[in-house]
Amino acid sequence: MTVDDRFTRGLRDAGDEEPTGVRNEIVTGPVSDWATDFSHMEPEWTNDPYPIIEDLRGRCPVAHTDRFGGGWLPTRYDDVASVAYDTERFSSRAIIMSNFRPPRDIAPIGGSPPISSDPPFHHHARKLLLPAFTKTAVARREEATRAYCHALIDALEGREEVDIARDYAQHIPVRVISDMLGFPPEDGPRFRRFIENALEGVNRMPEERMAGMNELFDYLLVQINDHVANPRDDLTTYLIEAEIFGQKLEPSHVAGTMALLLIAGIDTTWSAIGASLWHLAKTPADRERLVAEPQLLPTAMEEFLRAYAPVTMARLVKEDMQWNGVQMNADDWVLLSFPAANRDPSQFERPDEVVIDREVNRHVAFGLGIHRCVGSHLARMELRVALEVWMERIPRFSLVDPATVTWSTGQVRGPRSLPVRIG
């Protein structure tokens, strides 16, 4: 079998694999009680989850739902951390809470290593990626990222109103990840469609979701075959040639990691950039202070990450057990709400306030435990550069109408529409 055949067969198998478990279950609809029937897919949660989280933390710190086939939502920092660090009782084989589970035998590798991998395989899968995401490697991408941010703003010349989310924030991680993987940057609209299917379409019928996944894997197959025929210095060629235990990576491993970088690497940073600009657009005192004190931006950026942490991850319970006073069953979901942990008053003073000069800020926006975001240096660079360039070029901007701001649904939360007035 040639390398090309190996990837063709491997990717077809990966894209056609049917999920097992709970299926065809409607997971959205009005919530009767957030403590016993929570759903992170509802408009109230999408628009502003923090009052709901605060209420739950006070009266029911570990909420439950029968939706999604059964799941749990810890809201205290210590409980979130406890699950994140506990790889003996919680599996990462699926990290998107939806209406079906992947089969147990997909562990320890999972569909998108290393984020879907359990120990001991996780260590080896993560180690492969570390060289591409060191501070030194990321620093080499800063100049191009800055130039691209300037080009995006150049394209807005003469406009009095712009949508920062659609016209600016979303494009930056698309370009950075495209360059890293060696994908055509003009394919950005396709990437956004893949993201929406994977992260926001969890209430669709499995057949629809699988069709979307097959479209993603078809795309990856084209890119992999092109890299097999024309190797170059990028992350895709690196993964194709990489080895674990003296063996080339399985095609499903290569494709799953590429899918992870494409989806998670774009949506999380897009959301963080958008949420930070949303805060500055609606908070003129903070915006004006950062314009006057640009050296404060790195500190302010960490506060935006704390207050508007975009990412919530899921785990699956391995076996029936009692955990912190609740009865968890095998294959129950557990949502790790890093946004909830970041607003726990036991960890942060004035947790619901955005304090842009907050000095002590041990936030967990990038997660906890072995799955802490491997791309955190890259995300921080993109966020910092995006804010620096925007504030330098457009120091005065405000929301056109707060009611027109829309947010993404699901486990990655950020503005999807963010109209602002310039000047």
C-alpha positions as a Markdown table, in Angstrom:
| # | Residue | x | y | z |
|---|---|---|---|---|
| 1 | Met | 0.0 | 0.0 | 0.0 |
| 2 | Thr | 1.4 | 3.4 | -0.9 |
| 3 | Val | 1.4 | 6.3 | 1.5 |
| 4 | Asp | -1.3 | 7.9 | -0.6 |
| 5 | Asp | -3.4 | 4.7 | -0.4 |
| 6 | Arg | -2.8 | 4.5 | 3.4 |
| 7 | Phe | -4.2 | 7.9 | 4.0 |
| 8 | Thr | -7.1 | 7.5 | 1.5 |
| 9 | Arg | -8.3 | 4.3 | 3.2 |
| 10 | Gly | -7.6 | 5.6 | 6.7 |
| 11 | Leu | -9.5 | 8.8 | 6.2 |
| 12 | Arg | -12.4 | 7.2 | 4.6 |
| 13 | Asp | -12.7 | 4.8 | 7.4 |
| 14 | Ala | -12.5 | 7.6 | 10.0 |
| 15 | Gly | -15.0 | 9.8 | 8.2 |
| 16 | Asp | -17.5 | 6.9 | 7.7 |
| 17 | Glu | -17.4 | 5.6 | 11.3 |
| 18 | Glu | -20.9 | 5.6 | 12.9 |
| 19 | Pro | -21.1 | 6.9 | 16.4 |
| 20 | Thr | -22.8 | 4.7 | 19.0 |
| 21 | Gly | -24.7 | 5.4 | 22.2 |
| 22 | Val | -27.6 | 7.8 | 22.8 |
| 23 | Arg | -28.9 | 9.1 | 19.5 |
| 24 | Asn | -31.7 | 11.1 | 17.9 |
| 25 | Glu | -32.4 | 12.8 | 21.2 |
| 26 | Ile | -33.5 | 16.4 | 21.2 |
| 27 | Val | -31.3 | 18.3 | 23.6 |
| 28 | Thr | -32.7 | 21.8 | 23.3 |
| 29 | Gly | -35.9 | 23.4 | 24.5 |
| 30 | Pro | -37.0 | 25.5 | 27.5 |
| 31 | Val | -35.2 | 24.7 | 30.7 |
| 32 | Ser | -37.4 | 23.9 | 33.7 |
| 33 | Asp | -34.8 | 24.2 | 36.4 |
| 34 | Trp | -31.1 | 24.8 | 35.6 |
| 35 | Ala | -30.1 | 22.7 | 38.6 |
| 36 | Thr | -31.9 | 19.6 | 37.3 |
| 37 | Asp | -32.4 | 20.3 | 33.5 |
| 38 | Phe | -29.4 | 22.4 | 32.4 |
| 39 | Ser | -28.6 | 22.9 | 28.7 |
| 40 | His | -25.7 | 25.0 | 27.4 |
| 41 | Met | -27.5 | 25.2 | 24.1 |
| 42 | Glu | -30.3 | 27.5 | 25.2 |
| 43 | Pro | -30.5 | 31.2 | 24.3 |
| 44 | Glu | -30.3 | 32.3 | 28.0 |
| 45 | Trp | -27.0 | 30.5 | 28.4 |
| 46 | Thr | -25.6 | 31.7 | 25.0 |
| 47 | Asn | -26.4 | 35.3 | 25.7 |
| 48 | Asp | -25.2 | 35.5 | 29.3 |
| 49 | Pro | -24.3 | 32.3 | 31.2 |
| 50 | Tyr | -22.8 | 34.0 | 34.3 |
| 51 | Pro | -26.0 | 34.7 | 36.3 |
| 52 | Ile | -27.0 | 31.1 | 35.8 |
| 53 | Ile | -23.6 | 29.8 | 36.9 |
| 54 | Glu | -23.6 | 32.1 | 40.0 |
| 55 | Asp | -27.1 | 30.9 | 41.0 |
| 56 | Leu | -26.1 | 27.3 | 40.6 |
| 57 | Arg | -22.9 | 27.7 | 42.6 |
| 58 | Gly | -24.9 | 29.0 | 45.5 |
| 59 | Arg | -27.7 | 26.4 | 45.6 |
| 60 | Cys | -26.5 | 23.4 | 43.6 |
| 61 | Pro | -22.8 | 23.5 | 42.8 |
| 62 | Val | -23.0 | 20.3 | 40.7 |
| 63 | Ala | -26.0 | 20.6 | 38.4 |
| 64 | His | -27.6 | 17.7 | 36.5 |
| 65 | Thr | -29.5 | 17.1 | 33.2 |
| 66 | Asp | -31.2 | 14.2 | 31.6 |
| 67 | Arg | -30.5 | 15.8 | 28.2 |
| 68 | Phe | -27.6 | 14.5 | 26.1 |
| 69 | Gly | -28.2 | 11.1 | 27.7 |
| 70 | Gly | -27.3 | 12.4 | 31.1 |
| 71 | Gly | -24.7 | 14.9 | 32.2 |
| 72 | Trp | -23.3 | 17.0 | 35.1 |
| 73 | Leu | -22.1 | 20.6 | 35.4 |
| 74 | Pro | -19.7 | 21.5 | 38.3 |
| 75 | Thr | -19.7 | 25.2 | 38.9 |
| 76 | Arg | -17.0 | 25.6 | 41.6 |
| 77 | Tyr | -13.3 | 26.0 | 40.8 |
| 78 | Asp | -12.2 | 23.1 | 43.0 |
| 79 | Asp | -14.7 | 20.7 | 41.5 |
| 80 | Val | -13.8 | 21.7 | 37.9 |
| 81 | Ala | -10.1 | 21.2 | 38.8 |
| 82 | Ser | -10.8 | 17.9 | 40.5 |
| 83 | Val | -12.3 | 16.4 | 37.3 |
| 84 | Ala | -9.7 | 18.0 | 35.0 |
| 85 | Tyr | -6.9 | 16.3 | 36.9 |
| 86 | Asp | -8.6 | 13.0 | 37.4 |
| 87 | Thr | -7.8 | 10.8 | 34.4 |
| 88 | Glu | -8.5 | 7.6 | 36.3 |
| 89 | Arg | -12.2 | 8.2 | 36.6 |
| 90 | Phe | -12.9 | 10.5 | 33.7 |
| 91 | Ser | -12.2 | 9.9 | 30.1 |
| 92 | Ser | -11.4 | 12.4 | 27.4 |
| 93 | Arg | -12.4 | 10.2 | 24.5 |
| 94 | Ala | -15.1 | 12.7 | 23.6 |
| 95 | Ile | -14.9 | 16.4 | 24.5 |
| 96 | Ile | -18.0 | 17.8 | 22.8 |
| 97 | Met | -21.2 | 17.0 | 24.8 |
| 98 | Ser | -23.8 | 15.9 | 22.3 |
| 99 | Asn | -26.6 | 13.4 | 21.8 |
| 100 | Phe | -24.3 | 10.5 | 21.2 |
| 101 | Arg | -21.1 | 9.0 | 22.5 |
| 102 | Pro | -18.2 | 7.5 | 20.6 |
| 103 | Pro | -17.5 | 3.8 | 21.4 |
| 104 | Arg | -15.4 | 3.0 | 24.4 |
| 105 | Asp | -12.8 | 1.2 | 22.3 |
| 106 | Ile | -11.8 | 4.5 | 20.7 |
| 107 | Ala | -9.8 | 5.2 | 23.9 |
| 108 | Pro | -7.0 | 5.8 | 24.6 |
| 109 | Ile | -6.3 | 7.6 | 21.3 |
| 110 | Gly | -9.7 | 9.1 | 20.6 |
| 111 | Gly | -10.8 | 10.8 | 17.4 |
| 112 | Ser | -8.8 | 14.0 | 17.7 |
| 113 | Pro | -5.5 | 13.3 | 19.6 |
| 114 | Pro | -4.1 | 14.6 | 21.9 |
| 115 | Ile | -7.2 | 16.4 | 23.2 |
| 116 | Ser | -9.3 | 13.2 | 22.9 |
| 117 | Ser | -6.6 | 10.9 | 24.3 |
| 118 | Asp | -6.3 | 9.3 | 27.7 |
| 119 | Pro | -3.0 | 8.3 | 29.4 |
| 120 | Pro | -0.6 | 6.8 | 28.6 |
| 121 | Phe | -1.1 | 7.5 | 24.9 |
| 122 | His | -1.9 | 11.2 | 25.5 |
| 123 | His | 1.7 | 12.0 | 26.6 |
| 124 | His | 3.2 | 10.8 | 23.3 |
| 125 | Ala | 0.5 | 12.5 | 21.1 |
| 126 | Arg | 0.9 | 15.8 | 22.9 |
| 127 | Lys | 4.7 | 15.6 | 22.9 |
| 128 | Leu | 4.6 | 15.5 | 19.0 |
| 129 | Leu | 3.0 | 18.9 | 18.9 |
| 130 | Leu | 5.1 | 20.7 | 21.5 |
| 131 | Pro | 7.9 | 21.9 | 19.1 |
| 132 | Ala | 5.3 | 23.8 | 16.9 |
| 133 | Phe | 3.9 | 25.7 | 19.8 |
| 134 | Thr | 6.9 | 26.8 | 21.8 |
| 135 | Lys | 7.3 | 30.5 | 22.5 |
| 136 | Thr | 10.2 | 30.6 | 20.1 |
| 137 | Ala | 8.2 | 29.0 | 17.3 |
| 138 | Val | 5.2 | 31.3 | 18.0 |
| 139 | Ala | 7.5 | 34.4 | 18.0 |
| 140 | Arg | 8.4 | 33.6 | 14.4 |
| 141 | Arg | 4.8 | 34.0 | 13.4 |
| 142 | Glu | 4.2 | 37.4 | 15.0 |
| 143 | Glu | 5.5 | 39.6 | 12.2 |
| 144 | Ala | 3.2 | 38.0 | 9.6 |
| 145 | Thr | 0.3 | 38.1 | 12.0 |
| 146 | Arg | 0.8 | 41.8 | 12.7 |
| 147 | Ala | 1.0 | 42.5 | 9.0 |
| 148 | Tyr | -2.2 | 40.6 | 8.3 |
| 149 | Cys | -4.1 | 42.5 | 11.1 |
| 150 | His | -3.0 | 45.8 | 9.5 |
| 151 | Ala | -4.2 | 44.5 | 6.1 |
| 152 | Leu | -7.6 | 43.7 | 7.5 |
| 153 | Ile | -7.9 | 47.2 | 9.0 |
| 154 | Asp | -6.7 | 48.7 | 5.7 |
| 155 | Ala | -9.7 | 47.0 | 4.0 |
| 156 | Leu | -12.1 | 48.8 | 6.4 |
| 157 | Glu | -10.9 | 52.2 | 5.3 |
| 158 | Gly | -13.7 | 54.8 | 4.9 |
| 159 | Arg | -16.3 | 52.7 | 6.8 |
| 160 | Glu | -18.1 | 54.3 | 9.8 |
| 161 | Glu | -19.5 | 51.0 | 11.0 |
| 162 | Val | -17.9 | 47.5 | 10.9 |
| 163 | Asp | -18.6 | 44.1 | 12.4 |
| 164 | Ile | -15.4 | 43.4 | 14.3 |
| 165 | Ala | -16.3 | 39.7 | 14.7 |
| 166 | Arg | -16.9 | 39.1 | 11.0 |
| 167 | Asp | -14.6 | 41.6 | 9.5 |
| 168 | Tyr | -11.6 | 41.3 | 11.8 |
| 169 | Ala | -11.5 | 38.8 | 14.7 |
| 170 | Gln | -12.5 | 35.6 | 12.8 |
| 171 | His | -9.9 | 36.1 | 10.0 |
| 172 | Ile | -6.8 | 36.3 | 12.2 |
| 173 | Pro | -6.7 | 32.7 | 13.5 |
| 174 | Val | -7.9 | 31.4 | 10.1 |
| 175 | Arg | -4.8 | 32.9 | 8.5 |
| 176 | Val | -2.5 | 31.7 | 11.3 |
| 177 | Ile | -3.7 | 28.1 | 11.3 |
| 178 | Ser | -3.9 | 28.0 | 7.5 |
| 179 | Asp | -0.2 | 29.0 | 7.4 |
| 180 | Met | 0.8 | 26.5 | 10.0 |
| 181 | Leu | -1.0 | 23.6 | 8.3 |
| 182 | Gly | -0.1 | 24.7 | 4.8 |
| 183 | Phe | -3.8 | 25.0 | 3.8 |
| 184 | Pro | -5.0 | 27.6 | 1.2 |
| 185 | Pro | -6.0 | 30.7 | 3.2 |
| 186 | Glu | -8.9 | 31.4 | 0.8 |
| 187 | Asp | -10.6 | 28.3 | 2.2 |
| 188 | Gly | -11.6 | 30.2 | 5.4 |
| 189 | Pro | -15.3 | 30.1 | 4.7 |
| 190 | Arg | -15.1 | 26.3 | 4.6 |
| 191 | Phe | -13.3 | 26.2 | 7.9 |
| 192 | Arg | -16.1 | 28.2 | 9.5 |
| 193 | Arg | -18.6 | 25.7 | 8.2 |
| 194 | Phe | -16.6 | 22.8 | 9.7 |
| 195 | Ile | -16.5 | 24.7 | 13.1 |
| 196 | Glu | -20.2 | 25.4 | 13.1 |
| 197 | Asn | -21.0 | 21.7 | 12.5 |
| 198 | Ala | -18.6 | 20.3 | 15.1 |
| 199 | Leu | -19.3 | 22.8 | 17.9 |
| 200 | Glu | -22.7 | 24.3 | 17.4 |
| 201 | Gly | -24.6 | 21.6 | 15.6 |
| 202 | Val | -24.9 | 19.1 | 18.5 |
| 203 | Asn | -28.7 | 19.0 | 18.3 |
| 204 | Arg | -28.8 | 17.9 | 14.7 |
| 205 | Met | -29.6 | 14.4 | 13.7 |
| 206 | Pro | -26.5 | 12.1 | 13.7 |
| 207 | Glu | -26.9 | 11.7 | 9.9 |
| 208 | Glu | -26.5 | 15.5 | 9.4 |
| 209 | Arg | -23.5 | 15.7 | 11.8 |
| 210 | Met | -21.8 | 12.8 | 10.1 |
| 211 | Ala | -22.4 | 14.4 | 6.7 |
| 212 | Gly | -20.6 | 17.5 | 8.0 |
| 213 | Met | -17.8 | 15.4 | 9.4 |
| 214 | Asn | -17.4 | 13.6 | 6.1 |
| 215 | Glu | -17.1 | 16.9 | 4.4 |
| 216 | Leu | -14.3 | 17.8 | 6.8 |
| 217 | Phe | -12.5 | 14.5 | 6.3 |
| 218 | Asp | -12.9 | 14.8 | 2.5 |
| 219 | Tyr | -11.2 | 18.2 | 2.7 |
| 220 | Leu | -8.4 | 16.9 | 4.9 |
| 221 | Leu | -7.9 | 14.0 | 2.4 |
| 222 | Val | -7.3 | 16.5 | -0.4 |
| 223 | Gln | -4.8 | 18.4 | 1.7 |
| 224 | Ile | -2.9 | 15.3 | 2.9 |
| 225 | Asn | -2.6 | 13.9 | -0.6 |
| 226 | Asp | -1.3 | 17.2 | -1.8 |
| 227 | His | 1.3 | 17.2 | 1.0 |
| 228 | Val | 2.3 | 13.6 | 0.3 |
| 229 | Ala | 2.9 | 14.6 | -3.4 |
| 230 | Asn | 4.5 | 17.9 | -2.5 |
| 231 | Pro | 6.1 | 17.8 | 1.0 |
| 232 | Arg | 6.9 | 21.2 | 2.5 |
| 233 | Asp | 7.9 | 22.8 | 5.8 |
| 234 | Asp | 4.6 | 22.9 | 7.6 |
| 235 | Leu | 2.7 | 21.1 | 10.3 |
| 236 | Thr | 0.8 | 18.8 | 7.9 |
| 237 | Thr | 4.0 | 17.3 | 6.4 |
| 238 | Tyr | 5.4 | 17.1 | 9.9 |
| 239 | Leu | 2.5 | 15.0 | 11.0 |
| 240 | Ile | 2.6 | 12.7 | 7.9 |
| 241 | Glu | 6.2 | 11.9 | 8.6 |
| 242 | Ala | 6.0 | 11.8 | 12.4 |
| 243 | Glu | 6.4 | 8.5 | 14.4 |
| 244 | Ile | 5.3 | 7.1 | 17.7 |
| 245 | Phe | 6.9 | 4.0 | 19.0 |
| 246 | Gly | 8.9 | 3.8 | 15.8 |
| 247 | Gln | 5.8 | 3.6 | 13.6 |
| 248 | Lys | 4.2 | 6.3 | 11.4 |
| 249 | Leu | 1.1 | 7.8 | 12.8 |
| 250 | Glu | -2.2 | 6.1 | 11.8 |
| 251 | Pro | -4.0 | 8.1 | 9.2 |
| 252 | Ser | -6.9 | 8.6 | 11.6 |
| 253 | His | -4.4 | 10.1 | 14.1 |
| 254 | Val | -3.0 | 12.5 | 11.5 |
| 255 | Ala | -6.5 | 13.6 | 10.3 |
| 256 | Gly | -7.9 | 13.9 | 13.8 |
| 257 | Thr | -5.0 | 16.1 | 14.9 |
| 258 | Met | -5.4 | 18.3 | 11.8 |
| 259 | Ala | -9.1 | 18.6 | 12.5 |
| 260 | Leu | -8.4 | 19.6 | 16.1 |
| 261 | Leu | -6.0 | 22.3 | 15.1 |
| 262 | Leu | -8.3 | 23.5 | 12.3 |
| 263 | Ile | -11.4 | 23.7 | 14.5 |
| 264 | Ala | -10.2 | 24.4 | 18.0 |
| 265 | Gly | -7.2 | 26.5 | 16.9 |
| 266 | Ile | -9.5 | 28.9 | 15.1 |
| 267 | Asp | -12.7 | 29.1 | 17.1 |
| 268 | Thr | -11.2 | 29.6 | 20.5 |
| 269 | Thr | -8.9 | 32.5 | 19.5 |
| 270 | Trp | -11.6 | 34.1 | 17.3 |
| 271 | Ser | -13.9 | 34.0 | 20.3 |
| 272 | Ala | -11.2 | 35.5 | 22.7 |
| 273 | Ile | -10.4 | 38.3 | 20.3 |
| 274 | Gly | -14.0 | 39.1 | 19.7 |
| 275 | Ala | -15.0 | 39.1 | 23.4 |
| 276 | Ser | -12.1 | 41.4 | 24.3 |
| 277 | Leu | -13.0 | 43.9 | 21.7 |
| 278 | Trp | -16.7 | 43.6 | 22.8 |
| 279 | His | -15.7 | 44.6 | 26.3 |
| 280 | Leu | -13.6 | 47.5 | 25.1 |
| 281 | Ala | -16.4 | 48.7 | 22.8 |
| 282 | Lys | -18.9 | 48.8 | 25.6 |
| 283 | Thr | -16.5 | 50.0 | 28.3 |
| 284 | Pro | -15.1 | 53.4 | 27.2 |
| 285 | Ala | -13.2 | 53.9 | 30.5 |
| 286 | Asp | -11.1 | 50.7 | 29.9 |
| 287 | Arg | -10.7 | 51.4 | 26.2 |
| 288 | Glu | -9.4 | 55.0 | 26.9 |
| 289 | Arg | -7.1 | 53.8 | 29.6 |
| 290 | Leu | -5.5 | 51.1 | 27.3 |
| 291 | Val | -5.0 | 53.7 | 24.6 |
| 292 | Ala | -3.3 | 56.0 | 27.1 |
| 293 | Glu | -1.3 | 53.1 | 28.8 |
| 294 | Pro | -0.6 | 50.5 | 26.0 |
| 295 | Gln | 2.0 | 48.8 | 28.3 |
| 296 | Leu | -1.0 | 47.6 | 30.4 |
| 297 | Leu | -2.4 | 45.5 | 27.5 |
| 298 | Pro | -0.7 | 42.2 | 28.5 |
| 299 | Thr | -2.2 | 42.4 | 32.0 |
| 300 | Ala | -5.6 | 43.5 | 30.6 |
| 301 | Met | -5.5 | 40.6 | 28.1 |
| 302 | Glu | -5.2 | 38.1 | 30.9 |
| 303 | Glu | -8.2 | 39.6 | 32.6 |
| 304 | Phe | -10.2 | 39.4 | 29.4 |
| 305 | Leu | -9.2 | 35.7 | 29.2 |
| 306 | Arg | -10.4 | 35.2 | 32.8 |
| 307 | Ala | -13.6 | 37.1 | 32.6 |
| 308 | Tyr | -14.7 | 35.9 | 29.1 |
| 309 | Ala | -13.0 | 32.4 | 28.9 |
| 310 | Pro | -14.3 | 31.0 | 25.7 |
| 311 | Val | -13.8 | 27.2 | 26.3 |
| 312 | Thr | -15.8 | 24.6 | 28.1 |
| 313 | Met | -14.6 | 21.0 | 27.7 |
| 314 | Ala | -16.4 | 17.7 | 28.4 |
| 315 | Arg | -15.4 | 14.4 | 29.9 |
| 316 | Leu | -17.1 | 11.0 | 30.1 |
| 317 | Val | -17.5 | 9.1 | 33.4 |
| 318 | Lys | -15.7 | 5.8 | 33.2 |
| 319 | Glu | -17.6 | 3.7 | 35.7 |
| 320 | Asp | -20.6 | 4.2 | 38.0 |
| 321 | Met | -19.5 | 6.1 | 41.2 |
| 322 | Gln | -20.4 | 8.5 | 43.9 |
| 323 | Trp | -18.6 | 11.8 | 43.3 |
| 324 | Asn | -18.8 | 14.8 | 45.6 |
| 325 | Gly | -22.3 | 13.8 | 46.8 |
| 326 | Val | -23.8 | 12.9 | 43.5 |
| 327 | Gln | -24.3 | 9.5 | 41.8 |
| 328 | Met | -22.6 | 9.5 | 38.4 |
| 329 | Asn | -23.2 | 6.7 | 36.0 |
| 330 | Ala | -20.8 | 5.3 | 33.4 |
| 331 | Asp | -20.8 | 7.4 | 30.2 |
| 332 | Asp | -22.5 | 10.4 | 31.9 |
| 333 | Trp | -21.1 | 13.6 | 30.5 |
| 334 | Val | -19.3 | 16.1 | 32.8 |
| 335 | Leu | -18.9 | 19.7 | 31.5 |
| 336 | Leu | -15.8 | 21.4 | 32.6 |
| 337 | Ser | -16.8 | 25.0 | 32.6 |
| 338 | Phe | -13.5 | 26.9 | 32.8 |
| 339 | Pro | -15.6 | 30.1 | 32.6 |
| 340 | Ala | -17.4 | 29.1 | 35.8 |
| 341 | Ala | -14.1 | 28.3 | 37.5 |
| 342 | Asn | -12.7 | 31.7 | 36.5 |
| 343 | Arg | -15.6 | 33.5 | 38.3 |
| 344 | Asp | -15.5 | 31.5 | 41.5 |
| 345 | Pro | -15.3 | 34.0 | 44.4 |
| 346 | Ser | -13.3 | 31.5 | 46.4 |
| 347 | Gln | -10.5 | 32.1 | 43.9 |
| 348 | Phe | -10.9 | 35.6 | 42.6 |
| 349 | Glu | -11.7 | 38.9 | 44.3 |
| 350 | Arg | -14.6 | 40.8 | 42.6 |
| 351 | Pro | -14.9 | 37.8 | 40.2 |
| 352 | Asp | -17.7 | 39.3 | 38.1 |
| 353 | Glu | -15.9 | 42.6 | 37.5 |
| 354 | Val | -13.4 | 43.1 | 34.7 |
| 355 | Val | -10.3 | 44.7 | 36.4 |
| 356 | Ile | -7.9 | 45.4 | 33.6 |
| 357 | Asp | -5.0 | 46.0 | 36.0 |
| 358 | Arg | -5.6 | 42.8 | 38.1 |
| 359 | Glu | -2.2 | 41.7 | 39.3 |
| 360 | Val | -2.9 | 38.3 | 40.7 |
| 361 | Asn | -4.7 | 36.3 | 38.0 |
| 362 | Arg | -4.3 | 32.6 | 38.0 |
| 363 | His | -7.1 | 32.0 | 35.5 |
| 364 | Val | -7.8 | 28.7 | 33.8 |
| 365 | Ala | -9.0 | 29.9 | 30.4 |
| 366 | Phe | -6.6 | 27.5 | 28.8 |
| 367 | Gly | -7.7 | 24.5 | 31.0 |
| 368 | Leu | -6.2 | 22.4 | 33.7 |
| 369 | Gly | -4.3 | 19.1 | 33.9 |
| 370 | Ile | -2.8 | 17.1 | 31.2 |
| 371 | His | -5.1 | 18.6 | 28.5 |
| 372 | Arg | -4.1 | 22.3 | 29.2 |
| 373 | Cys | -4.1 | 24.0 | 25.8 |
| 374 | Val | -1.0 | 23.1 | 23.9 |
| 375 | Gly | -1.5 | 26.2 | 21.8 |
| 376 | Ser | -1.7 | 28.8 | 24.6 |
| 377 | His | 1.4 | 30.7 | 23.5 |
| 378 | Leu | 0.0 | 30.9 | 20.0 |
| 379 | Ala | -3.4 | 32.1 | 21.2 |
| 380 | Arg | -1.9 | 34.7 | 23.5 |
| 381 | Met | 0.3 | 36.0 | 20.6 |
| 382 | Glu | -2.7 | 36.3 | 18.3 |
| 383 | Leu | -4.9 | 38.0 | 20.9 |
| 384 | Arg | -2.2 | 40.5 | 21.9 |
| 385 | Val | -1.3 | 41.4 | 18.4 |
| 386 | Ala | -4.9 | 41.7 | 17.3 |
| 387 | Leu | -5.7 | 44.1 | 20.2 |
| 388 | Glu | -2.5 | 46.1 | 19.8 |
| 389 | Val | -3.0 | 46.7 | 16.1 |
| 390 | Trp | -6.7 | 47.5 | 16.5 |
| 391 | Met | -6.2 | 49.9 | 19.4 |
| 392 | Glu | -3.3 | 51.6 | 17.5 |
| 393 | Arg | -5.3 | 52.0 | 14.3 |
| 394 | Ile | -8.8 | 52.5 | 15.7 |
| 395 | Pro | -8.6 | 53.9 | 19.3 |
| 396 | Arg | -12.2 | 55.1 | 19.3 |
| 397 | Phe | -15.0 | 52.6 | 18.7 |
| 398 | Ser | -18.3 | 51.8 | 20.4 |
| 399 | Leu | -21.2 | 49.3 | 20.0 |
| 400 | Val | -23.8 | 50.3 | 17.4 |
| 401 | Asp | -26.5 | 48.6 | 19.4 |
| 402 | Pro | -25.9 | 46.1 | 22.2 |
| 403 | Ala | -29.0 | 44.1 | 21.1 |
| 404 | Thr | -27.4 | 43.3 | 17.7 |
| 405 | Val | -24.4 | 41.5 | 19.3 |
| 406 | Thr | -24.8 | 37.7 | 18.8 |
| 407 | Trp | -22.9 | 34.9 | 20.5 |
| 408 | Ser | -22.0 | 31.4 | 19.4 |
| 409 | Thr | -23.9 | 28.5 | 20.9 |
| 410 | Gly | -22.2 | 25.5 | 22.6 |
| 411 | Gln | -18.9 | 24.9 | 24.4 |
| 412 | Val | -16.9 | 27.7 | 22.7 |
| 413 | Arg | -18.5 | 31.1 | 23.4 |
| 414 | Gly | -17.6 | 34.3 | 21.6 |
| 415 | Pro | -19.3 | 37.1 | 19.6 |
| 416 | Arg | -20.4 | 36.0 | 16.1 |
| 417 | Ser | -21.8 | 39.4 | 15.2 |
| 418 | Leu | -20.3 | 42.5 | 16.8 |
| 419 | Pro | -21.3 | 45.8 | 15.0 |
| 420 | Val | -19.3 | 48.8 | 16.1 |
| 421 | Arg | -19.2 | 52.5 | 15.2 |
| 422 | Ile | -15.7 | 53.9 | 14.5 |
| 423 | Gly | -14.7 | 57.3 | 15.8 |
